[in-house]
């Protein structure tokens, strides 16, 4: 992965983490945590979408997949915390 690809990957993670934070908690968590939540969410979202037979392409598809996975991650973490 070159530097441009890495920057796009981190930007998608940050956007997805921020969107999921707004959807699930009402606010973001800061840049670094948003990136981490978005990256882990992308992995979870890709796995879940794959199980469901849903394929996404392009930038918007990547953001949707990562956001859905990040929201699922935050939902699970919220359940565990309670």
C-alpha positions as CSV (number, residue, x, y, z in Angstrom):
1,X,0.0,0.0,0.0
2,X,1.4,3.4,-1.0
3,X,1.1,6.6,1.0
4,X,-2.0,7.7,-0.9
5,X,-3.8,4.4,-0.3
6,X,-2.9,4.6,3.4
7,X,-4.2,8.2,3.6
8,X,-7.5,7.2,1.9
9,X,-7.8,4.2,4.2
10,X,-7.3,6.3,7.3
11,X,-9.7,9.0,6.0
12,X,-12.5,6.4,5.4
13,X,-11.8,5.0,8.9
14,X,-12.1,8.5,10.4
15,X,-15.3,9.3,8.6
16,X,-16.9,5.9,9.4
17,X,-15.9,6.1,13.0
18,X,-17.3,9.6,13.3
19,X,-20.6,8.7,11.6
20,X,-21.0,5.6,13.8
21,X,-20.2,7.7,16.9
22,X,-22.9,10.2,15.9
23,X,-25.4,7.4,15.2
24,X,-24.8,5.4,18.3
25,X,-23.8,7.9,21.0
26,X,-24.6,11.3,19.7
27,X,-21.0,12.5,19.2
28,X,-17.6,11.5,17.9
29,X,-14.7,10.2,20.1
30,X,-11.8,12.2,18.8
31,X,-9.7,11.6,15.6
32,X,-7.6,8.6,16.7
33,X,-10.4,6.7,18.3
34,X,-12.7,7.4,15.3
35,X,-10.0,6.1,13.0
36,X,-9.6,2.9,15.1
37,X,-13.4,2.3,15.4
38,X,-13.8,2.9,11.6
39,X,-11.0,0.5,10.7
40,X,-12.2,-2.2,13.0
41,X,-15.8,-1.4,11.8
42,X,-14.6,-1.9,8.2
43,X,-13.4,-5.4,8.9
44,X,-16.6,-6.3,10.8
45,X,-18.8,-4.7,8.2
46,X,-17.0,-6.5,5.4
47,X,-17.4,-9.8,7.2
48,X,-21.1,-9.3,8.0
49,X,-21.9,-8.0,4.5
50,X,-20.0,-10.9,3.0
51,X,-22.1,-13.4,5.1
52,X,-25.3,-11.6,3.8
53,X,-24.1,-11.7,0.2
54,X,-23.9,-7.9,-0.1
55,X,-21.1,-6.5,-2.1
56,X,-20.2,-2.8,-2.1
57,X,-17.8,-0.9,-4.4
58,X,-16.4,2.5,-4.5
59,X,-15.8,5.2,-1.9
60,X,-19.4,5.5,-0.8
61,X,-19.7,1.7,-0.5
62,X,-16.6,1.5,1.6
63,X,-17.9,4.3,3.9
64,X,-21.3,2.6,4.2
65,X,-19.7,-0.8,5.0
66,X,-17.3,0.7,7.5
67,X,-20.0,2.8,9.2
68,X,-22.4,-0.2,9.5
69,X,-19.6,-2.3,11.0
70,X,-18.5,0.5,13.3
71,X,-22.1,1.0,14.5
72,X,-22.4,-2.7,15.2
73,X,-19.1,-2.6,17.1
74,X,-20.2,0.3,19.2
75,X,-23.6,-1.5,19.9
76,X,-21.8,-4.6,21.1
77,X,-19.4,-2.6,23.2
78,X,-22.4,-0.8,24.8
79,X,-24.1,-4.1,25.6
80,X,-20.9,-5.5,27.2
81,X,-20.4,-2.3,29.3
82,X,-23.9,-2.7,30.8
